[in-house]
Amino acid sequence: MTATDLFIDNEWRAGGDGTFDVVDPATGRTIRPVSDGSEADAVAAVDAAAAALTTWRRVAPRERGEILRRTFELMIRDRDELGELIAAENGKSLTDAKGEVTYSAEFFRWYAEEGVRMGGDYGVAPAGGTRTLVTHHPVGVAALVTPWNFPAAMATRKIAPALAAGCTVVLKPAAETPLTAFAIARLMVEAGLPEGVVNIVPASSASKVVTRWMEDPRVRKISFTGSTGIGSVLLKQAADRIVNSSMELGGNAPLIVADDADLDAAVEGTMIAKFRGGGQACTAANRLYVHADVVEEFAARLGAKVASLKVGPAADGSDIGPLINAKAVDKTSKLLAGALEAGARVTHEASVPSDHADGFWFAPTVLVDVPADAEIVHEEIFGPIAPIVSWTTDEEVIGYANDTEMGLAAYVFTGDLQRGIRLGEAIEAGMVGVNRGLVSDPAAPFGGMKQSGIGREGARMGLEEFQETQYLSIAWPED
């Protein structure tokens, strides 16, 4: 095996702190060692990004967009290979992994198009005598920090708008899944990426790299996706230098099934919202609120689907892969045990093949009779457990849905569209899927309320997160 090196200034360099192993969660075995970035490497990455910024910010938007568009095409060309890489280091099924590649590539296509439509404004001052010209500039060097659960999508969702806006970037991918980021970098170079515009520094300890970036006066933007706890730490560090910050943090998404819902559609939507990626998504349906009139039938239908899931390595054509590591298995197991102690019952679960005992496996599980105040309802599970709580009135379920400090995503299933919109608008969440189990779209603003984050990714708002607004007040003598 050979180490995969850091990517700085379009060169592959050995890390200053040796190497660390990237592990296949399906087997617990090392895929390959990766260079471990040091504080000196973090500085070198900013050196490269700062040097490239002067030129890159002046590159015509169309030229920047063409690099993004070509990267989109290359990702689609290599979709199968990239999907297999994601499945290997992340553990998700090949279906989910290849779906992620397609979704990830779309950010390059979207911002290739959006980046050539930079907004501005021109107006007459109300008092007369001046004209107001409003324009936008790239914020500068942007530090991007991404999680392991969507190693391609979380990177492209940040890189694409940053580059479209004229920023250069330094990226710290999750230590569990850095190989996908490297693969995307190689494709960007093939697409014509100039030196220093994108720099990637993985590290076994995120703080040694990211803290160094937060202290560097040349870094003017931090965009982070991860836990609310780490996001809070980064916001405190950002406050010291007043660094422009975007935070996409934890979730605790409610999924509501009304008494008039199409149960077949609700079950299919729940399978996506809850079990895609093994439930290891900040947008995953964390708690299921099902109307008392249909809860038994819904649980039976959902349970039958869950029990039929094929659990195993991606290479076996499985529906559900392992959790990311042993710590995740331990946390999920404790939440399940706590729910059972509180009175919940397991109605259905998938089976985990005994010959895969070396991986980080957890059986997809359906729970009923879950108390509304159970820990599993208030803690982000990040695993394939579907806890079902029953309800009887809309007011009651809205109270349940909003009884959390998180507010990222939510889902509502009902046969009455107006009722769905009313419920959706009453839920304190940045994104609500109505009669569908998927809310992410490059053309839509992704982000949350309350402790689930600050700012938005995707859509035009995602581009604006990497821009500073400037206006010129122009003397304009009246005739």
C-alpha positions as CSV (number, residue, x, y, z in Angstrom):
1,M,0.0,0.0,0.0
2,T,1.1,3.6,-0.6
3,A,0.0,6.7,1.2
4,T,-2.4,9.1,-0.5
5,D,-0.7,12.5,-0.2
6,L,-2.1,15.9,0.6
7,F,-3.2,18.1,-2.4
8,I,-1.6,21.5,-2.2
9,D,-1.0,23.9,-5.1
10,N,-2.0,21.1,-7.5
11,E,0.8,18.9,-6.2
12,W,0.6,15.7,-4.1
13,R,2.7,16.1,-1.0
14,A,3.5,13.9,2.0
15,G,1.9,15.1,5.2
16,G,4.1,16.4,8.0
17,D,2.6,14.1,10.7
18,G,3.1,10.7,9.1
19,T,0.0,8.8,8.0
20,F,-3.3,7.5,9.3
21,D,-5.5,4.6,8.1
22,V,-8.7,4.8,6.2
23,V,-10.8,1.8,7.3
24,D,-13.5,-0.1,5.4
25,P,-16.4,-0.1,7.9
26,A,-17.8,-3.3,6.4
27,T,-14.7,-5.3,7.4
28,G,-12.8,-3.2,9.8
29,R,-9.7,-3.5,7.6
30,T,-7.5,-0.8,6.3
31,I,-8.2,0.4,2.8
32,R,-5.0,2.4,2.6
33,P,-2.9,4.9,4.6
34,V,-3.4,8.6,4.0
35,S,-0.9,11.4,4.7
36,D,-1.7,13.1,8.0
37,G,-1.7,16.9,7.6
38,S,0.2,19.0,10.2
39,E,-0.1,22.6,11.2
40,A,2.7,23.4,8.8
41,D,0.7,21.7,6.0
42,A,-2.3,23.8,7.0
43,V,-0.3,27.0,6.6
44,A,1.1,25.8,3.2
45,A,-2.4,25.2,2.0
46,V,-3.4,28.7,2.9
47,D,-0.2,30.0,1.3
48,A,-1.2,28.4,-2.0
49,A,-4.9,29.5,-1.8
50,A,-3.9,33.1,-0.9
51,A,-1.4,33.3,-3.8
52,A,-4.0,32.0,-6.2
53,L,-6.8,34.3,-5.0
54,T,-5.4,37.4,-6.7
55,T,-5.6,35.8,-10.1
56,W,-8.6,33.5,-9.6
57,R,-11.0,36.3,-8.5
58,R,-10.3,38.1,-11.7
59,V,-10.9,35.2,-14.0
60,A,-14.1,35.7,-16.0
61,P,-17.2,34.0,-14.5
62,R,-17.7,32.1,-17.7
63,E,-14.2,30.7,-17.6
64,R,-14.6,29.7,-14.0
65,G,-17.9,28.1,-14.9
66,E,-16.4,26.1,-17.7
67,I,-14.1,24.4,-15.2
68,L,-17.0,23.5,-13.0
69,R,-19.0,22.3,-16.0
70,R,-16.2,20.0,-17.1
71,T,-15.9,18.7,-13.6
72,F,-19.6,17.8,-13.7
73,E,-19.1,15.9,-16.9
74,L,-16.1,14.0,-15.6
75,M,-17.9,13.0,-12.4
76,I,-20.7,11.6,-14.5
77,R,-18.2,9.8,-16.7
78,D,-16.6,8.2,-13.6
79,R,-19.9,7.7,-11.7
80,D,-19.4,4.0,-11.2
81,E,-15.8,4.3,-10.0
82,L,-16.6,7.1,-7.7
83,G,-19.6,5.2,-6.3
84,E,-17.5,2.2,-5.5
85,L,-14.9,4.4,-3.8
86,I,-17.6,6.1,-1.6
87,A,-19.1,2.7,-0.8
88,A,-15.7,1.4,0.2
89,E,-14.7,4.1,2.6
90,N,-18.2,5.1,3.8
91,G,-20.0,1.7,3.8
92,K,-23.2,2.8,2.1
93,S,-24.8,0.7,-0.6
94,L,-23.8,1.1,-4.2
95,T,-27.2,2.5,-5.0
96,D,-26.9,5.2,-2.4
97,A,-23.2,5.9,-3.3
98,K,-23.9,6.2,-7.0
99,G,-26.9,8.4,-6.3
100,E,-24.6,10.6,-4.2
101,V,-22.2,11.0,-7.1
102,T,-25.0,12.2,-9.4
103,Y,-26.3,14.6,-6.8
104,S,-22.7,15.8,-6.0
105,A,-21.9,16.5,-9.6
106,E,-25.0,18.6,-10.0
107,F,-23.5,21.2,-7.8
108,F,-20.8,21.8,-10.3
109,R,-23.3,22.1,-13.1
110,W,-25.7,24.3,-11.1
111,Y,-22.9,26.8,-10.1
112,A,-21.3,26.7,-13.6
113,E,-24.6,28.2,-14.7
114,E,-25.4,30.4,-11.6
115,G,-21.9,31.8,-11.4
116,V,-22.3,33.7,-14.7
117,R,-25.4,35.5,-13.3
118,M,-23.7,37.6,-10.6
119,G,-26.3,40.0,-9.2
120,G,-26.0,43.8,-8.7
121,D,-28.1,46.9,-8.4
122,Y,-28.2,50.5,-9.5
123,G,-30.5,53.1,-8.2
124,V,-31.2,56.8,-7.5
125,A,-30.8,58.0,-3.9
126,P,-34.1,59.2,-2.5
127,A,-32.7,62.6,-1.6
128,G,-31.2,63.0,-5.1
129,G,-27.6,64.1,-5.9
130,T,-26.2,60.5,-5.9
131,R,-26.5,57.2,-7.6
132,T,-26.0,53.9,-5.7
133,L,-24.1,51.1,-7.4
134,V,-24.2,47.7,-5.6
135,T,-21.8,45.0,-6.5
136,H,-20.4,41.8,-5.0
137,H,-16.9,40.5,-4.4
138,P,-15.5,37.0,-3.4
139,V,-15.1,36.9,0.4
140,G,-11.5,35.5,0.0
141,V,-9.8,32.3,1.1
142,A,-12.5,29.9,2.3
143,A,-11.9,27.1,4.8
144,L,-14.2,24.2,4.2
145,V,-14.7,21.3,6.7
146,T,-16.8,18.3,5.6
147,P,-18.2,15.2,7.3
148,W,-17.9,11.5,6.4
149,N,-21.5,10.7,5.7
150,F,-21.6,12.3,2.3
151,P,-18.0,12.6,1.3
152,A,-18.6,13.8,-2.2
153,A,-21.8,15.8,-1.8
154,M,-20.6,17.8,1.2
155,A,-17.4,18.7,-0.6
156,T,-18.9,19.7,-3.9
157,R,-21.8,21.7,-2.3
158,K,-19.1,24.0,-0.8
159,I,-16.4,23.9,-3.5
160,A,-18.6,24.7,-6.4
161,P,-20.2,27.9,-5.1
162,A,-16.9,29.1,-3.6
163,L,-15.1,28.8,-6.9
164,A,-18.0,30.3,-8.8
165,A,-17.9,33.3,-6.5
166,G,-14.2,33.7,-7.2
167,C,-12.9,32.4,-3.8
168,T,-10.1,29.9,-3.4
169,V,-10.4,27.1,-0.9
170,V,-8.7,24.9,1.7
171,L,-10.6,21.7,2.5
172,K,-10.4,19.4,5.5
173,P,-12.3,16.3,4.6
174,A,-13.4,13.9,7.4
175,A,-10.6,11.5,8.5
176,E,-12.9,8.5,7.8
177,T,-13.5,9.4,4.1
178,P,-10.7,11.5,2.5
179,L,-10.3,9.3,-0.6
180,T,-13.4,10.7,-2.3
181,A,-12.1,14.3,-1.9
182,F,-8.9,13.3,-3.5
183,A,-10.7,11.7,-6.4
184,I,-12.7,14.9,-7.0
185,A,-9.5,16.9,-6.9
186,R,-8.0,14.7,-9.6
187,L,-11.0,15.3,-11.8
188,M,-10.9,19.1,-11.2
189,V,-7.3,19.1,-12.4
190,E,-8.3,17.2,-15.5
191,A,-11.0,19.8,-16.0
192,G,-8.4,22.6,-15.9
193,L,-8.2,23.7,-12.3
194,P,-5.4,26.3,-11.8
195,E,-2.8,25.8,-9.2
196,G,-3.7,26.7,-5.6
197,V,-7.4,27.2,-6.2
198,V,-8.4,24.0,-4.3
199,N,-6.2,22.6,-1.6
200,I,-7.0,19.5,0.5
201,V,-5.5,18.7,3.9
202,P,-6.8,15.6,5.6
203,A,-5.8,15.0,9.2
204,S,-6.3,12.5,12.0
205,S,-7.1,15.4,14.3
206,A,-9.2,18.0,12.7
207,S,-8.4,20.7,15.3
208,K,-4.7,21.0,14.5
209,V,-5.5,21.9,10.9
210,V,-8.8,23.8,11.3
211,T,-7.7,25.8,14.3
212,R,-4.7,26.9,12.4
213,W,-6.9,28.1,9.6
214,M,-9.2,29.9,12.0
215,E,-6.2,31.8,13.4
216,D,-4.9,32.8,9.9
217,P,-5.9,36.4,8.9
218,R,-5.9,35.4,5.3
219,V,-8.8,33.0,5.9
220,R,-12.0,35.0,5.6
221,K,-14.7,32.3,5.5
222,I,-15.4,29.1,7.4
223,S,-18.1,26.7,6.0
224,F,-18.6,23.7,8.2
225,T,-20.9,20.7,8.1
226,G,-21.0,18.5,11.1
227,S,-22.2,18.3,14.7
228,T,-23.7,21.2,16.6
229,G,-21.1,20.9,19.3
230,I,-18.2,21.3,16.9
231,G,-20.0,24.1,15.1
232,S,-20.4,26.0,18.3
233,V,-16.6,25.7,18.9
234,L,-15.9,27.0,15.4
235,L,-18.3,29.9,15.9
236,K,-16.5,30.9,19.0
237,Q,-13.2,30.8,17.2
238,A,-14.7,32.8,14.3
239,A,-15.8,35.4,16.7
240,D,-12.2,36.3,17.6
241,R,-11.5,37.5,14.1
242,I,-15.1,38.1,12.9
243,V,-14.8,35.4,10.2
244,N,-17.7,35.0,7.8
245,S,-19.4,31.7,8.9
246,S,-21.8,29.2,7.4
247,M,-22.8,26.2,9.6
248,E,-24.8,23.2,8.6
249,L,-25.2,21.3,11.9
250,G,-27.1,18.5,13.5
251,G,-30.7,17.5,13.0
252,N,-33.6,15.8,14.7
253,A,-36.1,15.6,11.8
254,P,-39.7,14.6,12.6
255,L,-41.7,12.6,10.0
256,I,-45.4,13.1,10.3
257,V,-48.0,10.7,8.9
258,A,-51.5,12.0,9.0
259,D,-54.7,9.9,9.2
260,D,-55.5,10.8,5.6
261,A,-52.1,10.0,4.1
262,D,-51.5,7.6,1.3
263,L,-49.8,4.9,3.4
264,D,-48.0,3.3,0.5
265,A,-46.4,6.7,-0.4
266,A,-45.7,7.4,3.3
267,V,-43.9,4.0,3.7
268,E,-41.9,4.5,0.6
269,G,-41.0,8.1,1.7
270,T,-40.1,6.9,5.1
271,M,-37.8,4.2,3.7
272,I,-35.9,7.0,1.9
273,A,-36.0,9.6,4.7
274,K,-35.1,7.2,7.4
275,F,-32.9,4.4,5.9
276,R,-31.0,6.0,3.1
277,G,-27.3,5.7,4.0
278,G,-28.3,3.6,7.0
279,G,-29.9,6.7,8.6
280,Q,-26.5,8.4,8.9
281,A,-27.7,11.8,7.6
282,C,-28.4,15.0,9.3
283,T,-31.7,15.2,7.3
284,A,-32.7,11.6,8.3
285,A,-36.1,11.2,9.7
286,N,-35.2,10.7,13.4
287,R,-38.6,10.3,14.9
288,L,-41.8,9.1,13.3
289,Y,-45.1,10.6,14.4
290,V,-48.0,8.5,13.0
291,H,-51.7,9.3,13.6
292,A,-53.3,6.9,16.1
293,D,-55.9,5.8,13.5
294,V,-53.3,4.4,11.1
295,V,-50.3,3.7,13.3
296,E,-50.8,-0.1,13.4
297,E,-51.2,-0.5,9.7
298,F,-48.3,1.9,9.0
299,A,-46.0,0.1,11.4
300,A,-46.9,-3.3,9.8
301,R,-46.2,-2.0,6.3
302,L,-43.0,-0.2,7.2
303,G,-41.9,-3.2,9.2
304,A,-42.3,-5.6,6.3
305,K,-40.2,-3.3,4.1
306,V,-37.5,-3.1,6.8
307,A,-37.4,-6.8,7.5
308,S,-36.8,-7.4,3.8
309,L,-33.8,-5.2,3.6
310,K,-30.6,-6.9,2.6
311,V,-27.8,-5.9,5.0
312,G,-24.2,-6.4,4.1
313,P,-21.2,-5.0,2.1
314,A,-21.9,-2.9,-0.9
315,A,-20.1,-5.4,-3.1
316,D,-22.8,-7.9,-2.3
317,G,-25.6,-5.7,-3.7
318,S,-26.9,-4.9,-0.3
319,D,-29.6,-2.3,0.5
320,I,-28.0,-1.2,3.8
321,G,-24.3,-1.2,4.8
322,P,-22.5,-0.9,8.1
323,L,-22.4,2.1,10.4
324,I,-19.2,4.2,10.1
325,N,-17.3,2.9,13.1
326,A,-17.6,1.0,16.5
327,K,-18.5,4.2,18.3
328,A,-21.5,4.7,16.1
329,V,-22.6,1.1,16.8
330,D,-22.2,1.6,20.6
331,K,-24.3,4.9,20.6
332,T,-27.1,3.4,18.5
333,S,-27.2,0.3,20.6
334,K,-27.5,2.4,23.8
335,L,-30.3,4.4,22.4
336,L,-32.2,1.3,21.4
337,A,-31.7,-0.2,24.9
338,G,-32.9,3.0,26.5
339,A,-36.1,3.0,24.3
340,L,-36.9,-0.6,25.2
341,E,-36.4,0.2,28.9
342,A,-38.9,3.1,28.5
343,G,-41.6,0.8,27.1
344,A,-41.0,0.7,23.4
345,R,-41.3,-2.6,21.5
346,V,-39.4,-4.0,18.5
347,T,-41.9,-5.1,15.8
348,H,-39.5,-5.8,12.9
349,E,-35.8,-5.8,12.2
350,A,-33.6,-6.9,9.3
351,S,-31.1,-9.6,9.8
352,V,-27.3,-9.1,9.7
353,P,-25.4,-12.0,8.1
354,S,-23.2,-13.7,10.6
355,D,-20.3,-13.9,8.2
356,H,-20.0,-10.1,8.3
357,A,-19.3,-10.0,12.0
358,D,-16.0,-8.0,11.6
359,G,-17.7,-4.9,10.4
360,F,-19.6,-2.2,12.2
361,W,-23.1,-3.6,11.7
362,F,-26.5,-2.7,13.2
363,A,-29.8,-4.2,12.2
364,P,-32.4,-1.8,10.8
365,T,-35.2,-1.8,13.4
366,V,-38.8,-0.5,13.8
367,L,-40.0,0.5,17.3
368,V,-43.6,1.1,18.4
369,D,-45.1,2.3,21.6
370,V,-42.3,4.8,21.9
371,P,-43.0,7.4,24.7
372,A,-43.0,11.0,23.4
373,D,-40.3,11.9,26.0
374,A,-38.0,9.0,25.3
375,E,-34.3,9.8,24.8
376,I,-34.3,8.2,21.4
377,V,-36.8,10.8,20.3
378,H,-34.7,13.7,21.5
379,E,-31.3,12.5,20.5
380,E,-30.0,12.4,16.9
381,I,-29.8,8.6,16.3
382,F,-27.6,8.6,13.2
383,G,-28.5,5.0,12.6
384,P,-31.2,2.7,11.2
385,I,-33.8,2.8,14.0
386,A,-37.3,4.0,13.2
387,P,-39.1,5.0,16.5
388,I,-42.8,5.5,16.1
389,V,-44.9,7.8,18.4
390,S,-48.6,8.0,17.9
391,W,-50.7,11.3,18.0
392,T,-54.3,12.4,17.6
393,T,-54.5,16.1,16.8
394,D,-52.5,18.5,14.6
395,E,-51.8,20.7,17.5
396,E,-50.4,17.8,19.4
397,V,-48.0,16.7,16.6
398,I,-46.8,20.2,15.9
399,G,-45.9,20.4,19.6
400,Y,-44.0,17.1,19.3
401,A,-42.2,18.2,16.2
402,N,-41.0,21.5,17.6
403,D,-39.9,20.1,21.0
404,T,-36.3,20.2,20.0
405,E,-33.4,22.6,19.8
406,M,-32.8,21.4,16.2
407,G,-34.6,22.5,13.1
408,L,-33.0,21.2,10.0
409,A,-35.5,19.0,8.1
410,A,-39.0,17.6,8.5
411,Y,-41.4,15.5,6.5
412,V,-45.2,15.5,6.3
413,F,-47.4,12.9,4.6
414,T,-51.1,13.8,4.1
415,G,-53.8,13.5,1.5
416,D,-54.7,17.2,1.9
417,L,-52.1,19.5,0.4
418,Q,-53.4,22.5,2.3
419,R,-53.1,20.6,5.5
420,G,-49.6,19.5,4.6
421,I,-48.6,23.1,3.9
422,R,-50.1,24.3,7.2
423,L,-48.3,21.6,9.1
424,G,-45.1,22.3,7.2
425,E,-45.2,26.1,7.9
426,A,-45.9,25.4,11.6
427,I,-42.8,23.2,12.0
428,E,-39.6,25.0,13.0
429,A,-37.3,23.5,10.3
430,G,-35.5,25.0,7.4
431,M,-36.6,22.3,5.0
432,V,-39.9,20.4,4.9
433,G,-40.7,17.5,2.5
434,V,-44.4,17.3,1.8
435,N,-45.4,13.8,0.6
436,R,-41.8,13.0,-0.2
437,G,-38.8,11.6,1.7
438,L,-36.1,13.7,0.1
439,V,-35.5,17.4,0.4
440,S,-32.0,18.0,-1.0
441,D,-31.7,19.7,-4.4
442,P,-28.8,21.9,-5.7
443,A,-31.3,24.4,-6.9
444,A,-32.9,24.8,-3.4
445,P,-31.5,26.5,-0.3
446,F,-30.3,23.8,2.1
447,G,-30.0,24.7,5.8
448,G,-31.7,24.8,9.2
449,M,-33.2,26.9,12.0
450,K,-32.3,27.1,15.7
451,Q,-29.2,25.0,16.5
452,S,-29.2,23.3,13.2
453,G,-27.2,26.0,11.5
454,I,-26.5,29.4,10.0
455,G,-26.7,30.2,6.3
456,R,-27.7,28.2,3.3
457,E,-26.1,26.0,0.7
458,G,-27.4,25.4,-2.8
459,A,-29.5,27.8,-4.9
460,R,-28.4,31.4,-5.4
461,M,-28.1,31.7,-1.6
462,G,-25.3,29.2,-1.6
463,L,-23.3,31.5,-4.0
464,E,-24.1,34.6,-1.8
465,E,-22.5,32.8,1.2
466,F,-19.1,33.3,-0.5
467,Q,-19.6,36.9,-1.5
468,E,-19.3,40.3,0.2
469,T,-21.6,43.1,-0.8
470,Q,-20.2,46.5,-1.7
471,Y,-21.9,49.7,-2.8
472,L,-20.5,52.8,-4.4
473,S,-22.1,56.1,-3.7
474,I,-21.6,58.2,-6.8
475,A,-21.9,62.0,-6.9
476,W,-24.5,62.8,-9.4
477,P,-25.3,66.6,-9.6
478,E,-28.9,67.3,-10.6
479,D,-29.6,69.3,-13.7
